[in-house]
Amino acid sequence: MVAYYRPGRLSEALAMLADAPMTVAAGCTDLFPATERRALSGTVLDLTAIAGLRGIAATADGLRIGACTTWTDLLAADLPPAFDMLKQAAAEVGSVQIQNAGTVGGNLCNASPAADGVPCLLALDAEVELASAAGHRRMPLAGFLTGPRRTALTGGELLSAVHVPRAAMQGDSRFLKLGARRYLVISIAMVAARLSVDSGRIAEAAVAVGACSAVARRLPALEAVLRGAPAADAPRLVRPDLVAPALAPISDVRADAAYRHEAAAVLVRRALAGLIPAGVPA
């Protein structure tokens, strides 16, 4: 027998969660396939009626994305070019029906190594906001994801929002994904890249790779080499020794580890090539 609750206030949801363990539900696009039954069991806490958990809003230090914001919401939002990669990922998160139901918070809490939104949010220096009856706390997204299907959530906590700092909202961005086909497929490798260019040189670089490690990862060694370099040189600066050490791909039915290493480097080069400003000589 399933007990189902759909509170309208976050405080109410947190009080329920503090009382007893529950299955937290939002879009359910990952939850239902993982259940492998016709229905969920136990006690279900549906967050979709809590208005404060959905939507995108400017804050004093950047941008707040509510945990129940859908991929369709993101696609419709008026966001600066630094978020183009997140919109490009949103457009490839399953079918339109999945985009209408699936949520940003659910994508993060599911903690799949191939979650499309994660590399983009890492390249935006995102932090997650975690709420419980005891209060709120924030932490870097990179620290929140601890392994495949594992996060830093503790008992009684919900992921309530994602925060992007103003400093990371600069520049242009791009997302590229490699799979057996364009849509409705789990990635072999994916890349999110953000470049801020000033007077033909790279002022800031952020590059993240997904589906090639237990969790998506930034490439700090490559980013350090890119900063200060001529923008036109960016693709040529991508070397295996600046990409491979940050990754730990597995071999599975979609691709072997060696192929994923090579694919990641190729995708990074292509993403950076697509971010060279018009008029900058190649």
Stockholm file with secondary structure:
# STOCKHOLM 1.0

chainA/1-282         MVAYYRPGRLSEALAMLADAPMTVAAGCTDLFPATERRALSGTVLDLTAIAGLRGIAATADGLRIGACTTWTDLLAADLPPAFDMLKQAAAEVGSVQIQNAGTVGGNLCNASPAADGVPCLLALDAEVELASAAGHRRMPLAGFLTGPRRTALTGGELLSAVHVPRAAMQGDSRFLKLGARRYLVISIAMVAARLSVDSGRIAEAAVAVGACSAVARRLPALEAVLRGAPAADAPRLVRPDLVAPALAPISDVRADAAYRHEAAAVLVRRALAGLIPAGVPA
#=GR chainA/1-282 SS CEEEECCSSHHHHHHHHHHSCCEEESSCTTHHHHHCSSSCCEEEEECTTCGGGSCEEEETTEEEEETTCBHHHHHHSCCCGGGHHHHHHHTTSSSHHHHHHCBHHHHHHHTCTTCTHHHHHHHTTCEEEEEETTEEEEEEHHHHEEETTEESCCTTCEEEEEEEEGGGGCSEEEEEEECSSSSSSCCSEEEEEEEEEETTEEEEEEEEEESSSSSCEECHHHHHHHTTSBGGGGGGGCCHHHHGGGCCCCCCSSCCHHHHHHHHHHHHHHHHHTTSCTTCCC
#=GC SS_cons         CEEEECCSSHHHHHHHHHHSCCEEESSCTTHHHHHCSSSCCEEEEECTTCGGGSCEEEETTEEEEETTCBHHHHHHSCCCGGGHHHHHHHTTSSSHHHHHHCBHHHHHHHTCTTCTHHHHHHHTTCEEEEEETTEEEEEEHHHHEEETTEESCCTTCEEEEEEEEGGGGCSEEEEEEECSSSSSSCCSEEEEEEEEEETTEEEEEEEEEESSSSSCEECHHHHHHHTTSBGGGGGGGCCHHHHGGGCCCCCCSSCCHHHHHHHHHHHHHHHHHTTSCTTCCC
//
